[in-house]
Amino acid sequence: MKAKATLSVLLAGLLVAAALVIAAPARAQQAPETLTGTLAKVRETGTIAIGYRESSVPFSFLNARREPIGYSIELCRALVTAIEDAVNKSLTIKWVPVTSDSRIDAVVSGAVDLECGSTTNNLERQKRVSFSPTMFVSGTKVLVKKGSPIKSFRDLAGKRVAVTAGTTNEKTLRDLSQKFKLGIQLLVARDHADAFGLVKNGEADAFATDDVLLYGLIARDAAKAQYEVVGDYLSYDPYGIMYRKGDAQLGKVINDTFQVLAEDGEIERQYKRWFLRKLPTGESINLPMSAQLEAIIQTMSVKAE
């Protein structure tokens, strides 16, 4: 009896061990410790930090209740849903205001996990952060009061031009001024609304930033008929959502999600909502999608083999 009991115990132990071996891979795929970078962070804390802009209409701005809304915000909400699926946990969004000047440092330091605004993806910034696929294409133009003699960048010679701190537009204007010896007096503002304010109160002759942001600011202003956007494009600016550099797991979730959003038409639907229809604040940008962005979305929708 003793031998049979011992044999039974041994067989039971072997069966348990076998079951554990079979079950181990399934658990390993779902275990939180297999997550890295941002996914591990948000899984542990249950919170994801979203950086937003206060006046980047219609990408990321505040509604009447001071809540972040916009095209970029909606795409980021879709990313949060995908991240929740990846970490198998519901997440609370922590909204963090950023400016053009603070946004990159906020991503690098971990103060925000996704920066959802109107940020140009370029080689210089890629040294510090990573970007989602392109969600919009813009370029630097100039806003002036109607009746202004400024019609092109050459007319900016000796003029006071507002730019927003930390933007590619600031660098573009500095480079143009130096290359063509224009002697532009740059007035660097904290954010787009502040830069626009310099033109409105007569402290600046023009405001240079991405054309779509200029159209958004004009659309929301009570005196919109007094302003216009002039000149040729002075730069090429593809927008993306920023996240921390070297975060391969998050990068895959973001790229896969954008592919799905492009394939099922969600990016186009959000574009129409924010650029062609009336905004929640009552105005409309009325800016049809460019052929460049159409081609980018079409390419994005093709699933990688």
Secondary structure as UniProt FT lines:
FT   HELIX           2..30
FT   HELIX           32..34
FT   HELIX           37..45
FT   STRAND          47..52
FT   STRAND          55..56
FT   TURN            57..59
FT   STRAND          60..62
FT   TURN            64..65
FT   STRAND          68..69
FT   HELIX           71..87
FT   STRAND          92..97
FT   TURN            100..102
FT   HELIX           103..109
FT   STRAND          114..120
FT   HELIX           123..126
FT   TURN            127..128
FT   STRAND          129..131
FT   STRAND          136..138
FT   STRAND          140..145
FT   TURN            146..147
FT   HELIX           153..156
FT   TURN            157..158
FT   STRAND          160..164
FT   TURN            165..166
FT   HELIX           168..179
FT   TURN            180..181
FT   STRAND          185..189
FT   HELIX           192..200
FT   TURN            201..202
FT   STRAND          206..210
FT   HELIX           211..220
FT   TURN            222..223
FT   HELIX           224..226
FT   STRAND          227..230
FT   STRAND          237..244
FT   TURN            245..246
FT   HELIX           248..263
FT   TURN            264..265
FT   HELIX           266..271
FT   HELIX           272..276
FT   TURN            280..281
FT   HELIX           291..300
//
